[in-house]
Amino acid sequence: MSSPSLLAYLRNNLEELKQKGLYNEIQVLQGGNGPIIRIQDRELINLSSNNYLGLAGDERLIHAAEKALHKYGVGAGAVRTINGTMDLHEELETKLAKFKQTEAAIAYQSGFNCNMAAISAVMEAGDAILSDELNHASIIDGCRLTKAKVIRYKHSDMANLELQARTARESGQYNKIMVITDGVFSMDGDIAKLPEIVEIAERYDLITYVDDAHGSGVLGKGAGTVKHFGLSDKIDFQIGTLSKAIGVVGGYVAGRRELIDWLKVRSRPFLFSTATPPAIVAACIAALDILTDSAELQEKLWSNAAYFRNGLTQLGFQTGHTETPIIPCIIGDEVLTQQFSRELFEAGVYAKAIVFPTVPKGVGRIRNMPTAAHTTEMLDQALVIYERVKKQIGVGVSAGV
Ligand SMILES: *Cc1c(COP(=O)(O)O)cnc(C)c1O
């Protein structure tokens, strides 16, 4: 027996989503998430993963995980602060700090978890958080866990951030004030204006917090957006994920020793959720070793991204103002964008449509993320399919302008 009020709530809302065409049917992969994926017994060129460097299926990571699995077993057995901290966790944190050029680092079970943990460990009633309006959902939720006042500023609008920072500081109402931004914004592929943000932060004594989930492993020779701008000693919280370019799962904060010491005694997911399994940690360590040793994968990623973007542009598509391997192909109309994505699927390309409300009305796009694991042949084939679908769907596809 279910509660009648619950059932009514679920049925009404599910029905409404379906009617609006916003109900997401989940696609199931029959195998790993590589440059080619298998769905419904068909092979597709995959342009929708965050597996930027192709490490999710890398033999070296698999081997490291296997070795750890046999030595340590499957689970960590406890939270980090009881006895779930293994030497592997310590090794990962030491390597993360080195990778990020900070004094120390703390690892969490996911990037999402990390934002739940880190923001609320330092921000409290009487504080304020200045947050870019396009920040990731986990930042928004992380801010909600605090009793601080959350003030949104216009996306990457530095005049607006300056105004909000000055107003907040001059009001005398707040003790600590933090500015939070994604390093790379995942819908358009644009990079946060960190040099200006740091300048504003210095002027108004703001704590700086950069969530570089899409920049780590991609920008700054792999070390991320902060390193890309040469600001490693100017950002208080450098957040990263081990789930995207690193190819595994997990999140981390890199920063000063005192910050990390504090997070180890105060951040709730660290204290109350079981530590990351050792095999996962070993795979992350192997990935970091690969990134430290060679820039080969990053170079491949960037050359593939340039190649694919150039190909789309030559076909007459708009790719927006991306500065990273996230390549939007702007279609415009929402229905047309969804149709475009479905036709790509039918023709052998997996690339998701992103439409309102995730992005503003009228700039629906197909988001492409070529990886280091794609071959030129795969990208060429994807471009041929793009061209065919464009012809098939016909007029209106030059939209977005
Ligand atoms: C993907 C993402 C996360 C979540 O990371 P997971 O490790 O997948 O939980 C957090 N923040 C940003 C900005 C992201 O893009």
PDBQT file of the ligand as one rigid body, heavy atoms in Angstrom, charges set to zero:
ROOT
HETATM    1  C1  LIG A 501      30.337  17.240 -12.817  1.00  0.00    +0.000 C 
HETATM    2  C2  LIG A 501      30.495  18.304 -11.831  1.00  0.00    +0.000 A 
HETATM    3  C3  LIG A 501      30.441  18.027 -10.463  1.00  0.00    +0.000 A 
HETATM    4  C4  LIG A 501      30.120  16.657  -9.939  1.00  0.00    +0.000 C 
HETATM    5  O1  LIG A 501      31.218  15.821  -9.988  1.00  0.00    +0.000 OA
HETATM    6  P1  LIG A 501      31.018  14.250  -9.749  1.00  0.00    +0.000 P 
HETATM    7  O2  LIG A 501      32.364  13.774  -9.410  1.00  0.00    +0.000 OA
HETATM    8  O3  LIG A 501      30.452  13.691 -11.000  1.00  0.00    +0.000 OA
HETATM    9  O4  LIG A 501      30.062  14.111  -8.607  1.00  0.00    +0.000 OA
HETATM   10  C5  LIG A 501      30.654  19.061  -9.582  1.00  0.00    +0.000 A 
HETATM   11  N1  LIG A 501      30.883  20.315 -10.012  1.00  0.00    +0.000 NA
HETATM   12  C6  LIG A 501      30.924  20.623 -11.325  1.00  0.00    +0.000 A 
HETATM   13  C7  LIG A 501      31.203  22.015 -11.738  1.00  0.00    +0.000 C 
HETATM   14  C8  LIG A 501      30.724  19.630 -12.273  1.00  0.00    +0.000 A 
HETATM   15  O5  LIG A 501      30.759  19.932 -13.565  1.00  0.00    +0.000 OA
ENDROOT
TORSDOF 0
